[in-house]
């Protein structure tokens, strides 16, 4: 069993978001592994741990990211969780890639790894917290020509097939697909493990493989700002919240509330 987990290096969700030239400023001091990708890593590791003992020894979980060198932070966190191998696709030409460019780079990395041996499963989180697009899993499945099972709450692999359950507003669905496949995992699927001291120490020195678009045979025209199919035309800081207006109810609180709603055109 060989599993590739796509992970993303994102700004810390608690840090102040900044924009320059309509792009998110990615301060290395505030970057981290996308929190929702921890669920994907945990799902991949649990799949391997559920294999028969003999198959576990030959199984491999590979974390892949498309990021500048600072993105190694995300891969180091993946190592701390128990991932066997980390690959970073990195080049100045990738700057400004949209969902489609990022997908093209990830798919090329998967094909590159397949030259060494089959990749049975590609796993992603349900979204990246810097963009919240939630489209890369489906785009990646289309690019690789594989079935896509998304927003999984439970995951099982047996007999060369992937089975998941997922919840919608109206029902709980059970879906299956043959391997190889692409899977996205919901944030309710599991509780990511806490790294142990041994893995934390080993992650500091573990080698990270760096690949360029040229290494992957990627056409420069499909990645980066030059290949983007979408364009951000404007970006502005979130407006500050207005001062809180406190009204002490002395018997006319309802009237004050109604006047407030009318004054602010909320009715």
Residue, then its C-alpha position, 0 to 999 in steps of 0.5 A: x500500500x502506497x499513499x500520497x497525502x497532499x498537504x499545504x503550507x498556510x498562514x497561521x489562522x490566528x495571525x493577521x492576514x495581509x495582502x500584497x499585489x492581491x496575494x496573501x503574504x506568507x510570512x515564514x514566521x507565521x506559516x504552518x501545516x493546514x490544520x485540516x490536512x492533519x485529518x488527511x494524514x491521520x486517515x492515511x496512517x490509520x489505513x496503513x496501521x489496519x493492514x496485516x502486519x507483513x503489509x505494514x512493513x512495506x507500506x509507505x505514506x508520502x506527504x507532498x506539498x507545493x510551496x517555497x522552501x518555507x513550506x518544509x514546516x508543513x512537511x516536518x509536522x507530517x514527519x512528526x505524525x509518522x509520515x515516511x517521506x516528504x516531497x516539496x514541489x518548489x520553484x519561483x515559477x509556481x508563485x501565483x498558482x491558482x487551484x488549477x495550477x496547484x492541482x497540475x503540480x500535485x498531479x505531476x508529483x503523483x505521476x513522478x512517484x508512480x515511476x517508482x511504484x504504484x500509488x494506491x491512494x491520494x488523500x487530501x483534507x476537506x479544504x485549505x484554511x487560507x482559501x477554503x475552495x474545497x475544489x482541489x480534491x475533485x480537480x486532482x481526481x479529474x487530472x489523474x483520471x481516478x474516482x473521487x470520494x469526498x468529505x469522508x467521515x469514515x474510511x476503510x480499504x479492503x479487497x482493492x477498494x475504498x469505502x467511505x461514509x459521509x454525511x449530507x444535510x439529508x442522509x448518511x451515504x456509503x460510497x465505494x470505489x476501486x483503487x487507485x482513487x482520490x479521497x478527501x477527509x472531513x474534519x470529523x473523520x478522526x482526531x489527529x494523533x499527538x506526536x511523540x518525542x522520538x518522532x519530533x526529534x527525528x523530524x528535525x533532520x529527516x531529508x525532504x526531497x525537492x522537485x522543480x516543474x522541470x523535474x516533473x515535466x510540467x509545462x510552465x504555461x499551466x502553473x504560476x500567475x501565467x497559467x492561472x485561470x482565475x484572477x484576484x482584482x482587488x484585496x482589502x483588509x477586513x473592516x473594523x467592527x463597529x463599537x458595541x452599542x449597549x442599551x439598558x432595558x428599563x422597560x423600552x428595550x423592545x422599542x430600542x431594538x426595533x429602532x436599531x433594526x430599522x435604522x440599520x436596514x435589518x428588517 
